[in-house]
C-alpha cells in the first residue's frame, strides 16, 4: 500500500492498518538516527523471508512512513522548514497519534521559536509515545520527547518545572548510557544550582558510548562543560565523520565545533589554531542551513568579539536573525545585551519586555534587567535582582560579571570594577570575570593590578586563549618595561625614553592648557589623568581595543588617555595636538557625566571642539556626507552609537560632530552641557533630547537632514550612489517617463542616478541601457553627457570624452570630477593655462576636496609652479592646508614663502602647525625660532632653540648629522641671545659659558655676550 493511498484512508481505518504493522517497524524505524533502530532496511534479506505477503506489505508501508519522517527531519535540519512542516503535518493528519511525527514537529517548532506550539506537540508526543505497541519505540520516543521538553523549559527559564519533570520521569532517561540524557539533565541541575549533581551528570555524559552523531554532539557538550576542549573537539570530529556518512555534515556539529575552537583559541593566531577557523565552520553550517540558530548567533558573537571582522558587521547578523526569528530567546538575550552595550536603552527595554513574556525565569534576563536598573540609577532595584539571583546560586558570579562587563562597554569602568570585584569573590575560578576585572582596572589607571588580574585569568583559563586578554597583557607589560613616566601636576605621562624630552617640551604644557581651557568652558575640572603615548600604532590599538588595526589616533577611557606618538610609523601624517585636544575633551565629558554619556554625543562634541579650536582640524568628510545624504543613508540618532562598532565608524565621528555643530548653532553651547548633565542623571536618549531640545530623535533626524542640505548645497559632484539606493530605484522607477513636468523631471534625475549607479558598480552595459531610455524618451541632461564622457574615457577615447564633457558644460551642467579630468587632460596636452582654468573652476565646485590625488588646489599649485606663478601656487597650497591638518611638508614650504616675504605671523602659524605634526625635526625648530624672534616672541623662540638640541638624530626624518661641538655651541649662543632679550642675564651668561667651552670662537655666543652690559657680565 503506498503512502499516498494510505493518506486517503479515514483516520479509523488508518489506525487499523497501523495496528497490523509489526512494532519493530512502526516505532523503531521511525527514529531519526535513534539508538536501537534496525541497521537493515525493510525488505532486506534479514526480514523478507520471515514475513508473509500481507505482513510484507505492511512492513513496506511502515518503512515508507519511517522514511517520510526521516526525510522531514532532514529537511528540518537543513532549514527547509516549510517542506518539513508540510510532511509532518500530513503524517499527523493521517494519524494524530503518530508520536514520532509529533515529536519531530515539536522540534521543528522549537527551531522556529514557536514556543507554545512546540510545547503542545512535545507534550502530546510524550503522551502518545507511551501508547506505542513496541516497547523499544516507546522508550526511544519518550526519551526524545522528554529531552526536548526539558530543553524547552530551560530555554524559557522554567528551571523548577524542568526539575519537576526530570524527577517525575527519571526512569525514562538513562544518563549513564546516553550522553543526550546526561547533557539535558546536567543543564537542569545547573539551572537549579545543584552543582555537584551537574558535575556528576557531565562526567557520565563524557564517558558514555556513542553510536550516532547526536550522541557524539551531546558527549562533546558534556566534555566542553567540564573544561576538556580537546576531548570535545575529538568527539565532534567523530560525530562529523559519522554524520557525513549518512545525510552529510550536520550544522549542529559544525556550529558546536566552531564554538569550541572559538573558546579554545579566542581569535589568537598560533600554530595549533591553523585550520581551526570558527568563522569558516559557522559559515559552512549556514550554507547547509541558513536558518540555523546556533550558527547565526555564533557568527554574531565571533564578529562582536573581534571588531576587525568587518566582512559583515555583527549587528547586521543579529538583526537579520531577529527578523527571521523575532521570538528567538537566545537572539533577544544577545540583542538586549548588545543594546545595553551600545546605550540603546529604548531598544533594550523593548527586547527585555518581550523576553519577560517568553522566558521570565531566565537568569540571563534577570541579569540584564538588573543591568538596566543600574544604568537608569535604580540601584536598589538592581541590587534586589542580584540578591535574588545569588539566593538561587550563591557561587554563580555571572550576573555581577555581566553587569560589570556592560558598564565597561559603556566606559563606566569605575562602576564596572566594583561589580567585577564582587564577581571574582563569588566565583574565584571564573577566568572571564578576572579578564573583565583586568580591563576595568587598566582603564581606570590601575595597570599593575590589571596585569595581575589578567595573569590570574590566564592561569584559570587552563589553556583557553583570549586574544583581547593576551594582546592587552603583552602591551601592558611593554608599557611598564619600556616606557618612562613623567608627572606634571594632575597629569602623568608614559612614553618612550628616547622621545621623552621632546614630548615633554610640548605635550606637558599643551595638556595643561587644554585642561584649563576646557574646564572653564564646561564648568567642570576633572581629576588626575594618565596619558599613554605609544611609539607603535599597533600597541596603541591593542591598548585601546585589544586588537590591532583600530582606525584612530587616540582613545579616552576617562581617567586614562591613549594616543599615538608623533614618532610612530605614522609620523608626519597627523596632528598630535588635534588628537590630544580631542581626547582631553572626552576627559571633561566623561567626568561631567560620570561616563554616562552615549559615545556618539561625546565623540560629536569632541569633533566639534576640534574645528572650533582650529578650522584645519576638520575631518573633511564632505564627500561621504554628500553621498550619504543623496542615497538617504545618513545615520539616525538612534543608530549613531552602534555605528561606532561598524565599518562606518569614521563617518560616525564626522556626522556626530556636525550634529553637535547644528545643535550649538541653534540652541547654544550651554544646551550641550545640559545634555551631558541629563545623561548623568540617568535619562535615556529620548528623555534627554526631550528635556533639552523638546524633540524626539526622529524629529532631530529630520532637522539634521535639512542642516546637511545647507552644508552641501554649494558642492557640485556626482554622488557615489549606494547599492541599496540603486536597488530601490530599480524596483520603483517606471520604465517610461511621466507626462507631468515635475514628475517627468524627477524621473529624469532618478534615471540618471540609476545609470551612474550601474556604472559605479562596474556594469557598463546596464548603464548604457539606462541611458538609452533617455534617448528613447527624447530627453537630454548634462549628467548624461558627463557619464558618456566618463565611459568613453574609461575606454581610452580621450577625444570623445572631452567632447561629451564640453557638451555637458555647454548645457549648463557642472561637476568637480569633470573639471578636474579636463584639467588633467590639458596638462598632458601641455596646455597649462587651460589646465589652470579648469582647476580653478573645479576648486570653486568643491574647495578642499578630500582626496589628495584629486585635489584641485594642489593640482593648480603644480601647474602655477610650472608657469612661474609662484605666488598663486603658494596661495593655492595655503587654501589646501586649511582643510588638512596632517600635511607637514607643504606647511614648511608655504611657511618659508611667507617668511621670505616677511609675513612672519602667517609663517609662524604654519610652523606651529608643522610642530604639532612632527616636532622631531631639527630644521623645523630652527626655522620656527627665527620667525619667532622676528615677532619678538622670545620665550617661544628660546624653547625652539632648546628643543632643536634635544631632537634625537635617529628620530629626525631629515637625517641630519649628529650635532658637533660647534653646532651645540651655536644653539647655546642663540638661546643666550633670547635670554638677553628676556632680561634673564644670569641664565644667558651660563649658556654663553657653555657655548664658549665647546667652541671658543662661537659667533652667536660672542654676539650675545656683547649685548650684556659690562657690569652684568
Secondary structure, DSSP 4 states (H G I P E B T S, - for coil): --HHHHHTS-HHHHHHHHHTS-HHHHTGGGSSS-TT--SSPTTSHHHHTTS-HHHHHHHHHHHHHHHHHHHHHHHHHTT-HHHHHHHHHHHHHH-TT-HHHHHHHHHHHHHTT-HHHHHHHHHHHHHHHTT-SSHHHHHHHHHHHHHHHHHHHHHTT-HHHHHHHHHHTGGG--TTT-HHHHHHHHHHHHHTT-HHHHHHHHHHHHH----SHHHHHHHHHHHHHTT-HHHHHHHHHHHHHHHHTTT---HHHHHHHHHHHHHHHTT---GGGTT--HHHHHHHHHHH-TT-HHHHHHHHHHHHH-TT--SS-HHHHHHHHHHH-TT-HHHHHHHHHHHHHTT-HHHHHHHHHHHHHH-TT-HHHHHHHHHHHHHTT-HHHHHHHHHHHHHH-TT--HHHHHHHHHHHHTT-HHHHHHHHHHHHHH-TT-HHHHHHHHHHHHTTT-HHHHHHHHHHHHHHHTT---HHHHHHHHHHHHHHHHEEEEEETTEEEEEEGGGHHHHHHHHHHHHHHHHHHHHHHHT-----EEEEEESSHHHHHHHHHSSS--S-SEEE-SSEEEEE-TTSTTTTSS-HHHHHHHHHHHHHHHHHTTT-S-HHHHHHHHHHHHHHH-GGG----HHHHHHHHHTT-PPPHHHHHHHTTSTTHHHHHHHHHHHHHHHHHHH-HHHHHHHHHHHHTT--HHHHHHHHHS--HHHHHHHHHHHHHHHTTT--------HHHHHHHHHH--SS--SSHHHHHHHHHHHHHHHHHHHHTT-HHHHHHHHHHHHHHT---HHHHHHHHHHHHHTT-HHHHHHHHHHHHHTT---HHHHHHHHHHHHHTT-HHHHHHHHHHHHHHSTT-S-GGG-HHHHHHHHHHHTT-HHHHHHHHHHHHTT-S--HHHHHHHHHHHHHTT-HHHHHHHHHHHHTT----HHHHHHHHHHHHHTT-HHHHHHHHHHHHHS-GGG-TT-PPPPPHHHHHHHHHHHHHHHHHTT-HHHHHHHHHHHHHH-TT-HHHHHHHHTS-GGG-
